């Protein structure tokens, strides 16, 4: 009986550490999140990220980028990323190779630029899919660029 109690206690502790699922965010909440990003983003902060939805292993974020402060390029090794442009515009470069590549964590890389990628102007209403292991980089933000990002983990068949 004692091992069962220990097992149940450990499972309860692990579950308590997982964030609660959030499966709906309304339009008024999104507008409030954009206003919060405008007010709370620090002048040198390239990207203000807020969670929109979460149901492990899926996460959807609202990202706010301001003109004149470019983000570093990234590669997500085990996740594709889908972008929807809510407002604003800029340039998204995909493909190529990270310059001065370094590891952020177990599954993500960053760099100082992308060599040989394909730049594309993006604007409100655009959808973009960036497959896993593909460098991507937002630059030349026009005003504020607000995007919804969906991180899609690699499926078992892709491993």
N, C-alpha and C positions, 0 to 999 in steps of 0.2 A: 504494500500500500504506500509506503514511504516513497519509493521511486516514482510512482504515479503522481503524487503530490508535488514532488520536485519538478517533474516534467511539465505539469500543468502550470506551476508557478513560473517556470522559465518561458513557456509559451505566452502566458499573460504579459510578462515583462516585455517580450519582443513585440507583441501586438500593440502594447501601449506606446512603444517608441515609433510606430508607423504613423505618419500624418493621416488624419481622417480624410476620406474621399470627399472631393468637392466636384460635383457633376453638373452644376448650373451656375452661371454668372449672367445676370441680366444687363440690358443696355445701360440702365442708370448706373449700375456698378462699374461698367467699363468706362463711362464718362467720368465718374468720380476717380477712377484709377488714373486716367489720363491727366486730370487736374492735379492729383497728388504727385504724379511724376514731374509735371511742370514746376510745382512748388518746392518739392523736396530734392530734386536732382541737384547735386553739387556742380559748380561751374566746370570742373575738370573731369566729371564722371561721364564716360562715353556711353553708358547704357544703363538705364534704370529698369530693372526687371521685377515684375510682380506676377505671382501665380494666378491664373484664371481658373483652371480646372486641374484636378489631380485624382487619378485612380490608378494606383501603382500597377504596372510599370509606366503608364502614360502620364505625360505632363504637358500642359498647355500654358504658355506665358504670354503676358502683354509686355512688350519691350518698347521703350521710349528712347530714341536717340536724338541728340540736338546737333544743329549745324555747327561745324567747326571743331568737333571733337570726335574723331574717327575711332572705331573699335579696332582691336587687333584681329587679324584673321584667325579662323579656327578650323579644326578638323574633328568631327565626332566619329570615332572609329567603330562604334557599335550601334549608332542611331542615325537614321535619316532625319532630316528636319524639313518641315513644311512651313512656309511663310505666307501670311496673308497681309497685305498692306492696308491698314485701316485709314491712315492719313499720311500726307506728306509724300516725299520722294527722295531719291538719291541714286547711288550706283551700288549694285551688288555684283561682285566679281566671284566667279566660281571656277573650279578646276585649277590647273597649274600645280605649283609646288610652293609650300611654305618657305619663306626666307627666314633664316635664323630660328629654325624649328626648336621648340622645347615642349616638354611634357607638362601639362597642367595637372592631370590626375591619371588614374589607371586607364581611362578610355578617351581622353581628349588631348589634343595638341594645339599649340598656338605658335605664332611667329610675328615678325615685324612687317611683313608684306607678302604678297603672292607674286611669284614669277610665272609668266606665261598663262595666266588665267584669262577667262572671257568676261569682260565687263558688260553690264546691261543696265540701262536706266530703268528704275522701277518707280511705280506711282500707285496712288490709291486704287484699290480694286484688284491689283495684281496678285496672283498665286505663284509660288515658286516651290519646287521640290529639290532639295539638295540631298543626294544619296549619301549613305555612310561613306567614310574615307574620302570625302571630297572637300578640299579647301574652299572656304567661303569668307567674304569680307565686305562689310558695308562701308562706303566712303561717300564723300561729296553729298552729305545730307543737305536737303533743301528745307530750311526752317526746322521743323521737327518731323521725324520719321517714326510713326507708330506702327508696329507690326505685331501680329499674333503669331507665335511660333508653336508648332506641335512637334514634339520629339517622339519618334516612332522607333522603338527598339527592334533590333534585328530579330526576325522570326527564326524558329528552330531549323527550318529548311535551308536558311541562308548560311548556317554555320559550317 
